[in-house]
Structures are given as C-alpha cells and as structure tokens.
Amino acid sequence: MTEESAAAPTSKTPWHFWLVGVLALLWNGFGAYDFTMSFVKGDAYYRSMGMTETAIAYMHAMPTWMYVVWVVGVWGAVLGTILLLARRKLATLLFAASLAGAAISAAYQYLTAPEGPGPMPAVIVVIAAFLFWYAGRLSKKGVLR
C-alpha cells in the first residue's frame, strides 16, 4: 500500500449514517433472528408469531430454491449492514443481493400464498431497496471505501 492510497480522501461521515446503520442493524438483526428461529424452533416459533396452520403448512411446502432466496435476502442484508457500518463499498453489492432475494421472495409469496401474505413482504422490499440506494449513494460520495 502506497502512502498516497493510504491517505486517499474520503467524505466526512454524515450524521444520518449512524442512524441508518443502527436502524438497519436492528431491522436486519430481527430478520436473522426470524430466519434462525424458523429452523431452531420450527412450528412452535411460527405459532408464537401468530401463523395459522395453513400458513405453517405453506412454509413446509416451500421449494428448496426459495430457501436459497431466503438465505440470500436475510444474510445479504445482515452482512451488508455490517459492511456498511465498517464503511466498505462491498455493502452495496450485498444490499443488491438482499434486494433481489426480498423481491423474489415477495413475488413468490404474493403469487402462491393461500392466505395472502399481507403488506410485510412489500415493506421488506422497500427497506431493502432503500438500503441498496443508500449504500450506493454513500459509495459515490466517498463515505464507503
């Protein structure tokens, strides 16, 4: 690493960086908790979250490729948030992957769920899109390196 690259100028961290970063960590942390508990506690967790037996059966019938989409959506967001807080440009790529996972998952749910998924999949997509946009904006301004 040369002296010039070590001293490369970066933009000052804006006040909203920490606000967005902490809120993203809480939001995506819950997504990771939800994902983990779905596998650790299974049906008991689903019932504790108010899911009906029909919705639980729907989860069990989900195809394997949708689990891959779910993994990319959830863990891409978690890793993207960690890299955002570490001010790394790679956060933008991970948020893009997370957005793709969230969008595919939402489309699948809206097209196939027997009881209708309600607004939550759309809310998740909107937040994922915001985080992708936000990381891209910070990257262009030189806040992320």
TADA-V447140 format. One record per helix or strand of 2 or more residues. SS is the DSSP state (H for helix, E for strand). FROM is the first residue (numbers start at 1). TO is the last residue. If there is no record, write none. Layout:
ss from to
SS FROM TO
SS FROM TO
//
This chain:
ss from to
H 3 6
H 15 40
H 43 48
H 53 60
H 64 85
H 90 112
H 120 140
//
